[in-house]
């Protein structure tokens, strides 16, 4: 996720999590209690492949994935190999 944000030159803030002591409240934004989680425009999302597809679509003008649903699908297919 961070490499994609860097490639797209999209500013972001990293919030480090202590994997040994994740606050229970974190489950409200990531029910899997793992990282990564993306907060964007007041919404949260989890699962790295889903986040990559979202970012590629949201910043489609950066040209890092083919456009549209077929582009998202091919991105997910490659990311999940
Ligand atoms: N399928 C998830 C897997 C995420 C995952 O495994 N995250 C690890 C770190 S890379 C994690 O948070 N593990 C929690 C733990 O080990 O306590 C995704 O792709 O986002």
PDB file of the backbone (N, CA, C, O) and the ligand in Angstrom, with CONECT records:
HET    LIG  A 101      20
ATOM      1  N   UNK A   1       0.821  -1.190   0.000  1.00  0.00           N
ATOM      2  CA  UNK A   1       0.000   0.000   0.000  1.00  0.00           C
ATOM      3  C   UNK A   1       0.872   1.263   0.000  1.00  0.00           C
ATOM      4  O   UNK A   1       0.606   2.219  -0.729  1.00  0.00           O
ATOM      5  N   UNK A   2       1.907   1.242   0.826  1.00  0.00           N
ATOM      6  CA  UNK A   2       2.766   2.439   0.876  1.00  0.00           C
ATOM      7  C   UNK A   2       3.547   2.609  -0.420  1.00  0.00           C
ATOM      8  O   UNK A   2       3.765   3.737  -0.862  1.00  0.00           O
ATOM      9  N   UNK A   3       3.976   1.496  -1.043  1.00  0.00           N
ATOM     10  CA  UNK A   3       4.706   1.651  -2.301  1.00  0.00           C
ATOM     11  C   UNK A   3       3.798   2.245  -3.368  1.00  0.00           C
ATOM     12  O   UNK A   3       4.250   3.026  -4.205  1.00  0.00           O
ATOM     13  N   UNK A   4       2.515   1.877  -3.344  1.00  0.00           N
ATOM     14  CA  UNK A   4       1.592   2.428  -4.332  1.00  0.00           C
ATOM     15  C   UNK A   4       1.379   3.923  -4.084  1.00  0.00           C
ATOM     16  O   UNK A   4       1.369   4.719  -5.023  1.00  0.00           O
ATOM     17  N   UNK A   5       1.209   4.295  -2.826  1.00  0.00           N
ATOM     18  CA  UNK A   5       1.041   5.716  -2.495  1.00  0.00           C
ATOM     19  C   UNK A   5       2.271   6.518  -2.902  1.00  0.00           C
ATOM     20  O   UNK A   5       2.166   7.643  -3.389  1.00  0.00           O
ATOM     21  N   UNK A   6       3.447   5.911  -2.689  1.00  0.00           N
ATOM     22  CA  UNK A   6       4.687   6.592  -3.093  1.00  0.00           C
ATOM     23  C   UNK A   6       4.744   6.737  -4.612  1.00  0.00           C
ATOM     24  O   UNK A   6       5.056   7.811  -5.127  1.00  0.00           O
ATOM     25  N   UNK A   7       4.439   5.644  -5.331  1.00  0.00           N
ATOM     26  CA  UNK A   7       4.473   5.680  -6.800  1.00  0.00           C
ATOM     27  C   UNK A   7       3.527   6.733  -7.346  1.00  0.00           C
ATOM     28  O   UNK A   7       3.825   7.387  -8.346  1.00  0.00           O
ATOM     29  N   UNK A   8       2.381   6.898  -6.685  1.00  0.00           N
ATOM     30  CA  UNK A   8       1.379   7.834  -7.159  1.00  0.00           C
ATOM     31  C   UNK A   8       1.616   9.249  -6.625  1.00  0.00           C
ATOM     32  O   UNK A   8       0.911  10.190  -6.988  1.00  0.00           O
ATOM     33  N   UNK A   9       2.621   9.379  -5.757  1.00  0.00           N
ATOM     34  CA  UNK A   9       2.911  10.679  -5.134  1.00  0.00           C
ATOM     35  C   UNK A   9       1.675  11.241  -4.438  1.00  0.00           C
ATOM     36  O   UNK A   9       1.375  12.431  -4.529  1.00  0.00           O
ATOM     37  N   UNK A  10       0.968  10.355  -3.745  1.00  0.00           N
ATOM     38  CA  UNK A  10      -0.193  10.774  -2.957  1.00  0.00           C
ATOM     39  C   UNK A  10       0.273  10.928  -1.509  1.00  0.00           C
ATOM     40  O   UNK A  10       0.804   9.979  -0.931  1.00  0.00           O
ATOM     41  N   UNK A  11       0.082  12.107  -0.917  1.00  0.00           N
ATOM     42  CA  UNK A  11       0.513  12.282   0.473  1.00  0.00           C
ATOM     43  C   UNK A  11      -0.287  11.405   1.422  1.00  0.00           C
ATOM     44  O   UNK A  11      -1.486  11.206   1.226  1.00  0.00           O
ATOM     45  N   UNK A  12       0.368  10.882   2.442  1.00  0.00           N
ATOM     46  CA  UNK A  12      -0.311  10.017   3.400  1.00  0.00           C
ATOM     47  C   UNK A  12       0.380  10.114   4.751  1.00  0.00           C
ATOM     48  O   UNK A  12       1.516  10.575   4.863  1.00  0.00           O
ATOM     49  N   UNK A  13      -0.327   9.674   5.756  1.00  0.00           N
ATOM     50  CA  UNK A  13       0.240   9.629   7.104  1.00  0.00           C
ATOM     51  C   UNK A  13       0.242   8.180   7.571  1.00  0.00           C
ATOM     52  O   UNK A  13      -0.759   7.474   7.444  1.00  0.00           O
ATOM     53  N   UNK A  14       1.365   7.748   8.105  1.00  0.00           N
ATOM     54  CA  UNK A  14       1.464   6.391   8.640  1.00  0.00           C
ATOM     55  C   UNK A  14       1.208   6.429  10.139  1.00  0.00           C
ATOM     56  O   UNK A  14       1.811   7.225  10.859  1.00  0.00           O
ATOM     57  N   UNK A  15       0.315   5.571  10.605  1.00  0.00           N
ATOM     58  CA  UNK A  15       0.082   5.402  12.043  1.00  0.00           C
ATOM     59  C   UNK A  15       0.557   3.998  12.397  1.00  0.00           C
ATOM     60  O   UNK A  15      -0.065   3.013  11.999  1.00  0.00           O
ATOM     61  N   UNK A  16       1.636   3.903  13.129  1.00  0.00           N
ATOM     62  CA  UNK A  16       2.190   2.595  13.477  1.00  0.00           C
ATOM     63  C   UNK A  16       1.344   1.921  14.542  1.00  0.00           C
ATOM     64  O   UNK A  16       0.845   2.579  15.455  1.00  0.00           O
ATOM     65  N   UNK A  17       1.182   0.609  14.426  1.00  0.00           N
ATOM     66  CA  UNK A  17       0.414  -0.167  15.401  1.00  0.00           C
ATOM     67  C   UNK A  17       1.356  -1.121  16.118  1.00  0.00           C
ATOM     68  O   UNK A  17       2.260  -1.689  15.505  1.00  0.00           O
ATOM     69  N   UNK A  18       1.147  -1.291  17.394  1.00  0.00           N
ATOM     70  CA  UNK A  18       1.884  -2.298  18.161  1.00  0.00           C
ATOM     71  C   UNK A  18       1.128  -3.612  18.036  1.00  0.00           C
ATOM     72  O   UNK A  18       0.055  -3.780  18.614  1.00  0.00           O
ATOM     73  N   UNK A  19       1.698  -4.543  17.273  1.00  0.00           N
ATOM     74  CA  UNK A  19       0.976  -5.795  16.992  1.00  0.00           C
ATOM     75  C   UNK A  19       0.706  -6.599  18.256  1.00  0.00           C
ATOM     76  O   UNK A  19      -0.215  -7.415  18.289  1.00  0.00           O
ATOM     77  N   UNK A  20       1.499  -6.373  19.291  1.00  0.00           N
ATOM     78  CA  UNK A  20       1.296  -7.125  20.535  1.00  0.00           C
ATOM     79  C   UNK A  20       0.205  -6.500  21.399  1.00  0.00           C
ATOM     80  O   UNK A  20      -0.314  -7.136  22.316  1.00  0.00           O
ATOM     81  N   UNK A  21      -0.134  -5.256  21.100  1.00  0.00           N
ATOM     82  CA  UNK A  21      -1.078  -4.564  21.977  1.00  0.00           C
ATOM     83  C   UNK A  21      -2.008  -3.649  21.179  1.00  0.00           C
ATOM     84  O   UNK A  21      -2.111  -2.451  21.447  1.00  0.00           O
ATOM     85  N   UNK A  22      -2.678  -4.243  20.197  1.00  0.00           N
ATOM     86  CA  UNK A  22      -3.625  -3.443  19.435  1.00  0.00           C
ATOM     87  C   UNK A  22      -4.836  -3.137  20.310  1.00  0.00           C
ATOM     88  O   UNK A  22      -5.402  -4.043  20.922  1.00  0.00           O
ATOM     89  N   UNK A  23      -5.238  -1.868  20.376  1.00  0.00           N
ATOM     90  CA  UNK A  23      -6.398  -1.550  21.208  1.00  0.00           C
ATOM     91  C   UNK A  23      -7.658  -2.233  20.678  1.00  0.00           C
ATOM     92  O   UNK A  23      -7.861  -2.308  19.466  1.00  0.00           O
ATOM     93  N   UNK A  24      -8.513  -2.734  21.592  1.00  0.00           N
ATOM     94  CA  UNK A  24      -9.736  -3.425  21.163  1.00  0.00           C
ATOM     95  C   UNK A  24     -10.581  -2.543  20.259  1.00  0.00           C
ATOM     96  O   UNK A  24     -11.286  -3.023  19.372  1.00  0.00           O
ATOM     97  N   UNK A  25     -10.494  -1.236  20.506  1.00  0.00           N
ATOM     98  CA  UNK A  25     -11.252  -0.286  19.700  1.00  0.00           C
ATOM     99  C   UNK A  25     -10.878  -0.353  18.206  1.00  0.00           C
ATOM    100  O   UNK A  25     -11.669   0.029  17.344  1.00  0.00           O
ATOM    101  N   UNK A  26      -9.670  -0.840  17.920  1.00  0.00           N
ATOM    102  CA  UNK A  26      -9.210  -0.947  16.529  1.00  0.00           C
ATOM    103  C   UNK A  26     -10.127  -1.876  15.723  1.00  0.00           C
ATOM    104  O   UNK A  26     -10.247  -1.726  14.507  1.00  0.00           O
ATOM    105  N   UNK A  27     -10.770  -2.831  16.397  1.00  0.00           N
ATOM    106  CA  UNK A  27     -11.677  -3.767  15.707  1.00  0.00           C
ATOM    107  C   UNK A  27     -12.841  -3.036  15.048  1.00  0.00           C
ATOM    108  O   UNK A  27     -13.461  -3.557  14.121  1.00  0.00           O
ATOM    109  N   UNK A  28     -13.135  -1.838  15.523  1.00  0.00           N
ATOM    110  CA  UNK A  28     -14.236  -1.076  14.919  1.00  0.00           C
ATOM    111  C   UNK A  28     -13.885  -0.642  13.494  1.00  0.00           C
ATOM    112  O   UNK A  28     -14.779  -0.453  12.670  1.00  0.00           O
ATOM    113  N   UNK A  29     -12.609  -0.486  13.202  1.00  0.00           N
ATOM    114  CA  UNK A  29     -12.241  -0.096  11.842  1.00  0.00           C
ATOM    115  C   UNK A  29     -11.608  -1.246  11.068  1.00  0.00           C
ATOM    116  O   UNK A  29     -11.606  -1.229   9.838  1.00  0.00           O
ATOM    117  N   UNK A  30     -11.075  -2.235  11.760  1.00  0.00           N
ATOM    118  CA  UNK A  30     -10.544  -3.416  11.076  1.00  0.00           C
ATOM    119  C   UNK A  30     -10.907  -4.646  11.895  1.00  0.00           C
ATOM    120  O   UNK A  30     -10.183  -5.008  12.823  1.00  0.00           O
ATOM    121  N   UNK A  31     -12.025  -5.295  11.559  1.00  0.00           N
ATOM    122  CA  UNK A  31     -12.488  -6.435  12.351  1.00  0.00           C
ATOM    123  C   UNK A  31     -11.513  -7.608  12.357  1.00  0.00           C
ATOM    124  O   UNK A  31     -11.621  -8.501  13.198  1.00  0.00           O
ATOM    125  N   UNK A  32     -10.561  -7.609  11.421  1.00  0.00           N
ATOM    126  CA  UNK A  32      -9.556  -8.679  11.393  1.00  0.00           C
ATOM    127  C   UNK A  32      -8.409  -8.396  12.356  1.00  0.00           C
ATOM    128  O   UNK A  32      -7.535  -9.239  12.561  1.00  0.00           O
ATOM    129  N   UNK A  33      -8.419  -7.195  12.949  1.00  0.00           N
ATOM    130  CA  UNK A  33      -7.373  -6.795  13.907  1.00  0.00           C
ATOM    131  C   UNK A  33      -5.967  -6.967  13.337  1.00  0.00           C
ATOM    132  O   UNK A  33      -5.057  -7.433  14.023  1.00  0.00           O
ATOM    133  N   UNK A  34      -5.807  -6.583  12.078  1.00  0.00           N
ATOM    134  CA  UNK A  34      -4.466  -6.615  11.517  1.00  0.00           C
ATOM    135  C   UNK A  34      -4.253  -5.348  10.686  1.00  0.00           C
ATOM    136  O   UNK A  34      -5.151  -4.516  10.560  1.00  0.00           O
ATOM    137  N   UNK A  35      -3.084  -5.222  10.138  1.00  0.00           N
ATOM    138  CA  UNK A  35      -2.788  -4.092   9.263  1.00  0.00           C
ATOM    139  C   UNK A  35      -2.602  -4.628   7.851  1.00  0.00           C
ATOM    140  O   UNK A  35      -2.256  -5.801   7.706  1.00  0.00           O
ATOM    141  N   UNK A  36      -2.807  -3.855   6.823  1.00  0.00           N
ATOM    142  CA  UNK A  36      -3.067  -2.419   6.873  1.00  0.00           C
ATOM    143  C   UNK A  36      -4.565  -2.075   6.968  1.00  0.00           C
ATOM    144  O   UNK A  36      -5.442  -2.884   6.667  1.00  0.00           O
ATOM    145  N   UNK A  37      -4.800  -0.846   7.398  1.00  0.00           N
ATOM    146  CA  UNK A  37      -6.117  -0.228   7.322  1.00  0.00           C
ATOM    147  C   UNK A  37      -5.911   1.131   6.668  1.00  0.00           C
ATOM    148  O   UNK A  37      -4.940   1.828   6.963  1.00  0.00           O
ATOM    149  N   UNK A  38      -6.823   1.503   5.782  1.00  0.00           N
ATOM    150  CA  UNK A  38      -6.743   2.824   5.160  1.00  0.00           C
ATOM    151  C   UNK A  38      -7.921   3.666   5.624  1.00  0.00           C
ATOM    152  O   UNK A  38      -9.071   3.233   5.561  1.00  0.00           O
ATOM    153  N   UNK A  39      -7.625   4.860   6.085  1.00  0.00           N
ATOM    154  CA  UNK A  39      -8.669   5.845   6.357  1.00  0.00           C
ATOM    155  C   UNK A  39      -8.582   6.881   5.249  1.00  0.00           C
ATOM    156  O   UNK A  39      -7.526   7.468   5.011  1.00  0.00           O
ATOM    157  N   UNK A  40      -9.700   7.096   4.578  1.00  0.00           N
ATOM    158  CA  UNK A  40      -9.710   8.008   3.431  1.00  0.00           C
ATOM    159  C   UNK A  40     -11.050   8.699   3.378  1.00  0.00           C
ATOM    160  O   UNK A  40     -12.090   8.041   3.338  1.00  0.00           O
ATOM    161  N   UNK A  41     -11.039  10.026   3.378  1.00  0.00           N
ATOM    162  CA  UNK A  41     -12.282  10.800   3.296  1.00  0.00           C
ATOM    163  C   UNK A  41     -13.315  10.328   4.317  1.00  0.00           C
ATOM    164  O   UNK A  41     -14.500  10.224   4.002  1.00  0.00           O
ATOM    165  N   UNK A  42     -12.869  10.044   5.533  1.00  0.00           N
ATOM    166  CA  UNK A  42     -13.790   9.669   6.602  1.00  0.00           C
ATOM    167  C   UNK A  42     -14.276   8.236   6.547  1.00  0.00           C
ATOM    168  O   UNK A  42     -15.103   7.827   7.363  1.00  0.00           O
ATOM    169  N   UNK A  43     -13.770   7.468   5.593  1.00  0.00           N
ATOM    170  CA  UNK A  43     -14.163   6.061   5.507  1.00  0.00           C
ATOM    171  C   UNK A  43     -12.937   5.194   5.793  1.00  0.00           C
ATOM    172  O   UNK A  43     -11.803   5.604   5.546  1.00  0.00           O
ATOM    173  N   UNK A  44     -13.179   3.997   6.314  1.00  0.00           N
ATOM    174  CA  UNK A  44     -12.060   3.096   6.561  1.00  0.00           C
ATOM    175  C   UNK A  44     -12.231   1.847   5.712  1.00  0.00           C
ATOM    176  O   UNK A  44     -13.347   1.413   5.426  1.00  0.00           O
ATOM    177  N   UNK A  45     -11.108   1.285   5.321  1.00  0.00           N
ATOM    178  CA  UNK A  45     -11.136   0.036   4.567  1.00  0.00           C
ATOM    179  C   UNK A  45      -9.938  -0.813   4.957  1.00  0.00           C
ATOM    180  O   UNK A  45      -8.901  -0.299   5.377  1.00  0.00           O
ATOM    181  N   UNK A  46     -10.101  -2.134   4.809  1.00  0.00           N
ATOM    182  CA  UNK A  46      -9.026  -3.056   5.151  1.00  0.00           C
ATOM    183  C   UNK A  46      -8.891  -4.096   4.057  1.00  0.00           C
ATOM    184  O   UNK A  46      -9.681  -4.119   3.114  1.00  0.00           O
ATOM    185  N   UNK A  47      -7.895  -4.952   4.180  1.00  0.00           N
ATOM    186  CA  UNK A  47      -7.475  -5.948   3.186  1.00  0.00           C
ATOM    187  C   UNK A  47      -6.659  -5.225   2.111  1.00  0.00           C
ATOM    188  O   UNK A  47      -7.174  -4.411   1.345  1.00  0.00           O
ATOM    189  N   UNK A  48      -5.371  -5.556   2.087  1.00  0.00           N
ATOM    190  CA  UNK A  48      -4.444  -4.808   1.250  1.00  0.00           C
ATOM    191  C   UNK A  48      -4.827  -4.816  -0.230  1.00  0.00           C
ATOM    192  O   UNK A  48      -4.698  -3.794  -0.903  1.00  0.00           O
ATOM    193  N   UNK A  49      -5.292  -5.944  -0.741  1.00  0.00           N
ATOM    194  CA  UNK A  49      -5.629  -5.982  -2.167  1.00  0.00           C
ATOM    195  C   UNK A  49      -6.812  -5.075  -2.474  1.00  0.00           C
ATOM    196  O   UNK A  49      -6.827  -4.392  -3.498  1.00  0.00           O
ATOM    197  N   UNK A  50      -7.803  -5.068  -1.586  1.00  0.00           N
ATOM    198  CA  UNK A  50      -8.956  -4.193  -1.771  1.00  0.00           C
ATOM    199  C   UNK A  50      -8.516  -2.732  -1.714  1.00  0.00           C
ATOM    200  O   UNK A  50      -9.004  -1.895  -2.474  1.00  0.00           O
ATOM    201  N   UNK A  51      -7.596  -2.439  -0.814  1.00  0.00           N
ATOM    202  CA  UNK A  51      -7.099  -1.063  -0.690  1.00  0.00           C
ATOM    203  C   UNK A  51      -6.343  -0.654  -1.956  1.00  0.00           C
ATOM    204  O   UNK A  51      -6.499   0.467  -2.440  1.00  0.00           O
ATOM    205  N   UNK A  52      -5.523  -1.567  -2.491  1.00  0.00           N
ATOM    206  CA  UNK A  52      -4.789  -1.261  -3.731  1.00  0.00           C
ATOM    207  C   UNK A  52      -5.761  -0.963  -4.860  1.00  0.00           C
ATOM    208  O   UNK A  52      -5.567  -0.005  -5.609  1.00  0.00           O
ATOM    209  N   UNK A  53      -6.810  -1.780  -4.991  1.00  0.00           N
ATOM    210  CA  UNK A  53      -7.798  -1.569  -6.055  1.00  0.00           C
ATOM    211  C   UNK A  53      -8.497  -0.225  -5.866  1.00  0.00           C
ATOM    212  O   UNK A  53      -8.733   0.501  -6.832  1.00  0.00           O
ATOM    213  N   UNK A  54      -8.825   0.101  -4.614  1.00  0.00           N
ATOM    214  CA  UNK A  54      -9.464   1.390  -4.343  1.00  0.00           C
ATOM    215  C   UNK A  54      -8.548   2.542  -4.752  1.00  0.00           C
ATOM    216  O   UNK A  54      -8.974   3.467  -5.443  1.00  0.00           O
ATOM    217  N   UNK A  55      -7.294   2.479  -4.323  1.00  0.00           N
ATOM    218  CA  UNK A  55      -6.369   3.581  -4.610  1.00  0.00           C
ATOM    219  C   UNK A  55      -6.125   3.727  -6.110  1.00  0.00           C
ATOM    220  O   UNK A  55      -6.070   4.842  -6.629  1.00  0.00           O
ATOM    221  N   UNK A  56      -5.979   2.600  -6.801  1.00  0.00           N
ATOM    222  CA  UNK A  56      -5.751   2.659  -8.251  1.00  0.00           C
ATOM    223  C   UNK A  56      -6.941   3.296  -8.948  1.00  0.00           C
ATOM    224  O   UNK A  56      -6.774   4.041  -9.914  1.00  0.00           O
ATOM    225  N   UNK A  57      -8.153   3.003  -8.458  1.00  0.00           N
ATOM    226  CA  UNK A  57      -9.359   3.573  -9.065  1.00  0.00           C
ATOM    227  C   UNK A  57      -9.522   5.040  -8.670  1.00  0.00           C
ATOM    228  O   UNK A  57      -9.840   5.883  -9.509  1.00  0.00           O
ATOM    229  N   UNK A  58      -9.306   5.333  -7.410  1.00  0.00           N
ATOM    230  CA  UNK A  58      -9.500   6.704  -6.912  1.00  0.00           C
ATOM    231  C   UNK A  58      -8.524   7.681  -7.557  1.00  0.00           C
ATOM    232  O   UNK A  58      -8.848   8.845  -7.793  1.00  0.00           O
ATOM    233  N   UNK A  59      -7.310   7.175  -7.839  1.00  0.00           N
ATOM    234  CA  UNK A  59      -6.295   8.016  -8.478  1.00  0.00           C
ATOM    235  C   UNK A  59      -5.979   7.468  -9.870  1.00  0.00           C
ATOM    236  O   UNK A  59      -4.819   7.305 -10.249  1.00  0.00           O
ATOM    237  N   UNK A  60      -7.039   7.193 -10.611  1.00  0.00           N
ATOM    238  CA  UNK A  60      -6.909   6.576 -11.942  1.00  0.00           C
ATOM    239  C   UNK A  60      -6.038   7.411 -12.875  1.00  0.00           C
ATOM    240  O   UNK A  60      -5.371   6.880 -13.763  1.00  0.00           O
ATOM    241  N   UNK A  61      -6.056   8.734 -12.658  1.00  0.00           N
ATOM    242  CA  UNK A  61      -5.267   9.612 -13.523  1.00  0.00           C
ATOM    243  C   UNK A  61      -3.766   9.348 -13.418  1.00  0.00           C
ATOM    244  O   UNK A  61      -2.995   9.784 -14.273  1.00  0.00           O
ATOM    245  N   UNK A  62      -3.359   8.641 -12.378  1.00  0.00           N
ATOM    246  CA  UNK A  62      -1.933   8.304 -12.226  1.00  0.00           C
ATOM    247  C   UNK A  62      -1.531   7.158 -13.150  1.00  0.00           C
ATOM    248  O   UNK A  62      -0.346   6.928 -13.390  1.00  0.00           O
ATOM    249  N   UNK A  63      -2.537   6.436 -13.670  1.00  0.00           N
ATOM    250  CA  UNK A  63      -2.269   5.418 -14.689  1.00  0.00           C
ATOM    251  C   UNK A  63      -1.553   4.176 -14.190  1.00  0.00           C
ATOM    252  O   UNK A  63      -0.834   3.537 -14.957  1.00  0.00           O
ATOM    253  N   UNK A  64      -1.730   3.817 -12.924  1.00  0.00           N
ATOM    254  CA  UNK A  64      -1.020   2.638 -12.409  1.00  0.00           C
ATOM    255  C   UNK A  64      -1.820   1.348 -12.535  1.00  0.00           C
ATOM    256  O   UNK A  64      -1.327   0.278 -12.178  1.00  0.00           O
ATOM    257  N   UNK A  65      -3.038   1.436 -13.034  1.00  0.00           N
ATOM    258  CA  UNK A  65      -3.825   0.230 -13.312  1.00  0.00           C
ATOM    259  C   UNK A  65      -4.722   0.545 -14.492  1.00  0.00           C
ATOM    260  O   UNK A  65      -5.090   1.700 -14.704  1.00  0.00           O
ATOM    261  N   UNK A  66      -5.077  -0.475 -15.261  1.00  0.00           N
ATOM    262  CA  UNK A  66      -6.013  -0.225 -16.356  1.00  0.00           C
ATOM    263  C   UNK A  66      -7.324   0.315 -15.787  1.00  0.00           C
ATOM    264  O   UNK A  66      -7.695  -0.037 -14.667  1.00  0.00           O
ATOM    265  N   UNK A  67      -8.024   1.153 -16.528  1.00  0.00           N
ATOM    266  CA  UNK A  67      -9.243   1.770 -15.999  1.00  0.00           C
ATOM    267  C   UNK A  67     -10.411   0.789 -15.894  1.00  0.00           C
ATOM    268  O   UNK A  67     -10.451  -0.242 -16.567  1.00  0.00           O
ATOM    269  N   UNK A  68     -11.355   1.146 -15.029  1.00  0.00           N
ATOM    270  CA  UNK A  68     -12.624   0.424 -14.959  1.00  0.00           C
ATOM    271  C   UNK A  68     -12.554  -0.881 -14.188  1.00  0.00           C
ATOM    272  O   UNK A  68     -11.530  -1.226 -13.600  1.00  0.00           O
ATOM    273  N   UNK A  69     -13.654  -1.585 -14.208  1.00  0.00           N
ATOM    274  CA  UNK A  69     -13.778  -2.825 -13.431  1.00  0.00           C
ATOM    275  C   UNK A  69     -12.800  -3.890 -13.921  1.00  0.00           C
ATOM    276  O   UNK A  69     -12.311  -4.687 -13.121  1.00  0.00           O
ATOM    277  N   UNK A  70     -12.508  -3.917 -15.225  1.00  0.00           N
ATOM    278  CA  UNK A  70     -11.559  -4.919 -15.720  1.00  0.00           C
ATOM    279  C   UNK A  70     -10.146  -4.592 -15.234  1.00  0.00           C
ATOM    280  O   UNK A  70      -9.350  -5.492 -14.966  1.00  0.00           O
ATOM    281  N   UNK A  71      -9.847  -3.310 -15.124  1.00  0.00           N
ATOM    282  CA  UNK A  71      -8.555  -2.918 -14.579  1.00  0.00           C
ATOM    283  C   UNK A  71      -8.418  -3.312 -13.129  1.00  0.00           C
ATOM    284  O   UNK A  71      -7.393  -3.851 -12.714  1.00  0.00           O
ATOM    285  N   UNK A  72      -9.474  -3.037 -12.345  1.00  0.00           N
ATOM    286  CA  UNK A  72      -9.451  -3.412 -10.925  1.00  0.00           C
ATOM    287  C   UNK A  72      -9.322  -4.909 -10.768  1.00  0.00           C
ATOM    288  O   UNK A  72      -8.599  -5.396  -9.899  1.00  0.00           O
ATOM    289  N   UNK A  73     -10.039  -5.645 -11.628  1.00  0.00           N
ATOM    290  CA  UNK A  73     -10.001  -7.104 -11.530  1.00  0.00           C
ATOM    291  C   UNK A  73      -8.604  -7.627 -11.837  1.00  0.00           C
ATOM    292  O   UNK A  73      -8.116  -8.529 -11.156  1.00  0.00           O
ATOM    293  N   UNK A  74      -7.957  -7.069 -12.858  1.00  0.00           N
ATOM    294  CA  UNK A  74      -6.615  -7.558 -13.188  1.00  0.00           C
ATOM    295  C   UNK A  74      -5.629  -7.176 -12.100  1.00  0.00           C
ATOM    296  O   UNK A  74      -4.694  -7.925 -11.818  1.00  0.00           O
ATOM    297  N   UNK A  75      -5.830  -6.008 -11.481  1.00  0.00           N
ATOM    298  CA  UNK A  75      -4.947  -5.600 -10.388  1.00  0.00           C
ATOM    299  C   UNK A  75      -5.083  -6.572  -9.206  1.00  0.00           C
ATOM    300  O   UNK A  75      -4.084  -6.997  -8.626  1.00  0.00           O
ATOM    301  N   UNK A  76      -6.318  -6.914  -8.859  1.00  0.00           N
ATOM    302  CA  UNK A  76      -6.541  -7.853  -7.756  1.00  0.00           C
ATOM    303  C   UNK A  76      -5.943  -9.219  -8.098  1.00  0.00           C
ATOM    304  O   UNK A  76      -5.332  -9.868  -7.249  1.00  0.00           O
ATOM    305  N   UNK A  77      -6.123  -9.640  -9.326  1.00  0.00           N
ATOM    306  CA  UNK A  77      -5.595 -10.952  -9.736  1.00  0.00           C
ATOM    307  C   UNK A  77      -4.073 -10.985  -9.584  1.00  0.00           C
ATOM    308  O   UNK A  77      -3.521 -11.960  -9.073  1.00  0.00           O
ATOM    309  N   UNK A  78      -3.401  -9.932 -10.022  1.00  0.00           N
ATOM    310  CA  UNK A  78      -1.934  -9.899  -9.940  1.00  0.00           C
ATOM    311  C   UNK A  78      -1.485  -9.770  -8.497  1.00  0.00           C
ATOM    312  O   UNK A  78      -0.532 -10.433  -8.087  1.00  0.00           O
ATOM    313  N   UNK A  79      -2.163  -8.917  -7.708  1.00  0.00           N
ATOM    314  CA  UNK A  79      -1.760  -8.691  -6.317  1.00  0.00           C
ATOM    315  C   UNK A  79      -1.940  -9.945  -5.472  1.00  0.00           C
ATOM    316  O   UNK A  79      -1.215 -10.146  -4.498  1.00  0.00           O
ATOM    317  N   UNK A  80      -2.897 -10.784  -5.837  1.00  0.00           N
ATOM    318  CA  UNK A  80      -3.190 -11.976  -5.029  1.00  0.00           C
ATOM    319  C   UNK A  80      -2.364 -13.198  -5.417  1.00  0.00           C
ATOM    320  O   UNK A  80      -2.490 -14.251  -4.793  1.00  0.00           O
ATOM    321  N   UNK A  81      -1.509 -13.069  -6.451  1.00  0.00           N
ATOM    322  CA  UNK A  81      -0.689 -14.228  -6.853  1.00  0.00           C
ATOM    323  C   UNK A  81       0.268 -14.576  -5.733  1.00  0.00           C
ATOM    324  O   UNK A  81       1.049 -15.518  -5.860  1.00  0.00           O
TER     325      UNK A  81
HETATM  326  N1  LIG A 101      -5.152 -10.485   4.217  1.00  0.00           N
HETATM  327  C1  LIG A 101      -4.638  -9.355   4.973  1.00  0.00           C
HETATM  328  C2  LIG A 101      -3.451  -9.835   5.767  1.00  0.00           C
HETATM  329  C3  LIG A 101      -2.882  -8.737   6.584  1.00  0.00           C
HETATM  330  C4  LIG A 101      -1.858  -9.260   7.556  1.00  0.00           C
HETATM  331  O1  LIG A 101      -1.522 -10.446   7.594  1.00  0.00           O
HETATM  332  N2  LIG A 101      -1.319  -8.355   8.357  1.00  0.00           N
HETATM  333  C5  LIG A 101      -0.357  -8.730   9.368  1.00  0.00           C
HETATM  334  C6  LIG A 101       0.906  -7.908   9.243  1.00  0.00           C
HETATM  335  S1  LIG A 101       1.610  -8.021   7.671  1.00  0.00           S
HETATM  336  C7  LIG A 101      -0.925  -8.448  10.723  1.00  0.00           C
HETATM  337  O2  LIG A 101      -1.442  -7.378  10.955  1.00  0.00           O
HETATM  338  N3  LIG A 101      -0.872  -9.400  11.613  1.00  0.00           N
HETATM  339  C8  LIG A 101      -1.384  -9.176  12.951  1.00  0.00           C
HETATM  340  C9  LIG A 101      -0.613  -9.930  13.929  1.00  0.00           C
HETATM  341  O3  LIG A 101       0.278 -10.656  13.514  1.00  0.00           O
HETATM  342  O4  LIG A 101      -0.892  -9.760  15.103  1.00  0.00           O
HETATM  343  C10 LIG A 101      -4.276  -8.223   4.007  1.00  0.00           C
HETATM  344  O5  LIG A 101      -3.827  -8.519   2.890  1.00  0.00           O
HETATM  345  O6  LIG A 101      -4.458  -7.062   4.361  1.00  0.00           O
CONECT  326  327
CONECT  327  326  328  343
CONECT  328  327  329
CONECT  329  328  330
CONECT  330  329  331  332
CONECT  331  330
CONECT  332  330  333
CONECT  333  332  334  336
CONECT  334  333  335
CONECT  335  334
CONECT  336  333  337  338
CONECT  337  336
CONECT  338  336  339
CONECT  339  338  340
CONECT  340  339  341  342
CONECT  341  340
CONECT  342  340
CONECT  343  327  344  345
CONECT  344  343
CONECT  345  343
END
